[in-house]
Every structure is written in structure tokens, then in C-alpha cells.
Amino acid sequence: MAISAMRSLTSDEKLIKEFLCEILEIPSLRGLYWNITSPEVIERVMEKIMDAMDDPDPFSSLTVQQNQRMMVNRAKLDPGGL
């Protein structure tokens, strides 16, 4: 999932490879530390994505696109509701 997230942000394969090496350093993803929740692991991966992209909100444009798409679809389903 992390690789597909990075690929949605960049086509730079070198950057993606460096990112993959960094996330594989997370002990819980290597089976070395189990006393951590999934959200905590995801938070660490997200921090590495933000660092790699040098952006505190690298998915902001994707969020805007998804919200616009949702509003268009909602308007089609319920034209009088908006």
C-alpha cells in the first residue's frame, strides 16, 4: 500500500526505492517488534512519506479531487438535497 501511495505522488523510481528502503527499517514491518498498533505503524509510514516528498500534506491534491468527485456524485444521486 505504501508503494502505491508513493507512486500516486511521484514517478521518480529512485525516490520510491529509497522510500521503500526507509520503511523497511521500521522494526514492526520486519517482524521485530509487535507491541505497536496498525495506526501507529501507518503514522510512521506517513511521516516517512511526508519526509520523502518534503511536504506536510502530500495527498492534499488527491483529497481535493476525491471530495469534488464525491460532491458531483452526490448531486447526481440527490439533486434536491444540496
BALUMFI-537330 format. One record per residue (C-alpha): x, y, z; residue number from 1; residue in three letters. Coordinates in Angstrom, 2 decimals, decimal comma. Layout:
r east: X&north: Y&up: Z&num: NUM&residuo: ala
...
***
This chain:
r east: 0,00&north: 0,00&up: 0,00&num: 1&residuo: met
r east: 2,82&north: 2,42&up: 0,82&num: 2&residuo: ala
r east: 4,44&north: 1,90&up: -2,57&num: 3&residuo: ile
r east: 1,20&north: 2,57&up: -4,46&num: 4&residuo: ser
r east: 0,73&north: 5,69&up: -2,31&num: 5&residuo: ala
r east: 4,20&north: 6,91&up: -3,27&num: 6&residuo: met
r east: 3,60&north: 6,09&up: -6,92&num: 7&residuo: arg
r east: 0,49&north: 8,27&up: -6,83&num: 8&residuo: ser
r east: 2,74&north: 11,14&up: -5,71&num: 9&residuo: leu
r east: 5,81&north: 10,68&up: -7,92&num: 10&residuo: thr
r east: 7,10&north: 8,73&up: -10,89&num: 11&residuo: ser
r east: 10,70&north: 9,02&up: -9,66&num: 12&residuo: asp
r east: 11,65&north: 5,35&up: -9,22&num: 13&residuo: glu
r east: 14,85&north: 6,27&up: -7,36&num: 14&residuo: lys
r east: 12,84&north: 8,19&up: -4,76&num: 15&residuo: leu
r east: 10,36&north: 5,32&up: -4,47&num: 16&residuo: ile
r east: 13,18&north: 2,81&up: -3,95&num: 17&residuo: lys
r east: 14,79&north: 5,00&up: -1,29&num: 18&residuo: glu
r east: 11,41&north: 5,33&up: 0,42&num: 19&residuo: phe
r east: 10,88&north: 1,56&up: 0,37&num: 20&residuo: leu
r east: 14,28&north: 1,03&up: 2,00&num: 21&residuo: cys
r east: 13,35&north: 3,54&up: 4,71&num: 22&residuo: glu
r east: 10,00&north: 1,97&up: 5,55&num: 23&residuo: ile
r east: 11,60&north: -1,46&up: 5,71&num: 24&residuo: leu
r east: 13,73&north: -0,11&up: 8,56&num: 25&residuo: glu
r east: 10,58&north: 0,12&up: 10,73&num: 26&residuo: ile
r east: 11,05&north: -2,81&up: 13,15&num: 27&residuo: pro
r east: 7,38&north: -3,82&up: 13,22&num: 28&residuo: ser
r east: 7,33&north: -4,20&up: 9,42&num: 29&residuo: leu
r east: 10,23&north: -6,61&up: 9,70&num: 30&residuo: arg
r east: 8,57&north: -8,68&up: 12,42&num: 31&residuo: gly
r east: 10,98&north: -7,49&up: 15,08&num: 32&residuo: leu
r east: 8,55&north: -5,54&up: 17,28&num: 33&residuo: tyr
r east: 4,92&north: -6,50&up: 17,84&num: 34&residuo: trp
r east: 3,88&north: -4,15&up: 20,65&num: 35&residuo: asn
r east: 2,55&north: -1,50&up: 18,26&num: 36&residuo: ile
r east: -0,86&north: -0,90&up: 16,71&num: 37&residuo: thr
r east: -1,58&north: -0,67&up: 13,00&num: 38&residuo: ser
r east: -2,41&north: 3,06&up: 13,24&num: 39&residuo: pro
r east: 0,98&north: 3,67&up: 14,87&num: 40&residuo: glu
r east: 2,75&north: 1,85&up: 12,03&num: 41&residuo: val
r east: 0,74&north: 3,78&up: 9,45&num: 42&residuo: ile
r east: 1,65&north: 7,03&up: 11,20&num: 43&residuo: glu
r east: 5,34&north: 6,17&up: 10,94&num: 44&residuo: arg
r east: 4,98&north: 5,30&up: 7,25&num: 45&residuo: val
r east: 3,10&north: 8,55&up: 6,65&num: 46&residuo: met
r east: 5,87&north: 10,50&up: 8,38&num: 47&residuo: glu
r east: 8,38&north: 8,89&up: 6,03&num: 48&residuo: lys
r east: 6,19&north: 9,80&up: 3,01&num: 49&residuo: ile
r east: 6,00&north: 13,42&up: 4,21&num: 50&residuo: met
r east: 9,78&north: 13,50&up: 4,65&num: 51&residuo: asp
r east: 10,45&north: 11,90&up: 1,26&num: 52&residuo: ala
r east: 8,12&north: 14,33&up: -0,51&num: 53&residuo: met
r east: 9,21&north: 17,29&up: 1,66&num: 54&residuo: asp
r east: 5,52&north: 18,13&up: 2,08&num: 55&residuo: asp
r east: 3,48&north: 18,16&up: 5,29&num: 56&residuo: pro
r east: 0,34&north: 17,16&up: 3,34&num: 57&residuo: asp
r east: 1,46&north: 15,27&up: 0,23&num: 58&residuo: pro
r east: -2,02&north: 13,92&up: -0,51&num: 59&residuo: phe
r east: -3,84&north: 17,28&up: -0,37&num: 60&residuo: ser
r east: -4,47&north: 17,47&up: -4,13&num: 61&residuo: ser
r east: -5,80&north: 13,90&up: -4,13&num: 62&residuo: leu
r east: -8,11&north: 14,80&up: -1,22&num: 63&residuo: thr
r east: -9,47&north: 17,79&up: -3,15&num: 64&residuo: val
r east: -10,09&north: 15,63&up: -6,24&num: 65&residuo: gln
r east: -11,86&north: 12,94&up: -4,23&num: 66&residuo: gln
r east: -14,03&north: 15,50&up: -2,43&num: 67&residuo: asn
r east: -15,03&north: 17,13&up: -5,73&num: 68&residuo: gln
r east: -15,86&north: 13,74&up: -7,23&num: 69&residuo: arg
r east: -17,95&north: 12,85&up: -4,19&num: 70&residuo: met
r east: -19,90&north: 16,11&up: -4,38&num: 71&residuo: met
r east: -20,62&north: 15,62&up: -8,10&num: 72&residuo: val
r east: -21,80&north: 12,05&up: -7,48&num: 73&residuo: asn
r east: -23,92&north: 13,12&up: -4,52&num: 74&residuo: arg
r east: -25,56&north: 15,85&up: -6,60&num: 75&residuo: ala
r east: -26,40&north: 13,25&up: -9,27&num: 76&residuo: lys
r east: -27,96&north: 10,94&up: -6,68&num: 77&residuo: leu
r east: -29,87&north: 13,63&up: -4,78&num: 78&residuo: asp
r east: -30,21&north: 16,82&up: -6,89&num: 79&residuo: pro
r east: -32,54&north: 18,49&up: -4,38&num: 80&residuo: gly
r east: -30,50&north: 17,61&up: -1,30&num: 81&residuo: gly
r east: -27,61&north: 20,04&up: -1,72&num: 82&residuo: leu
***
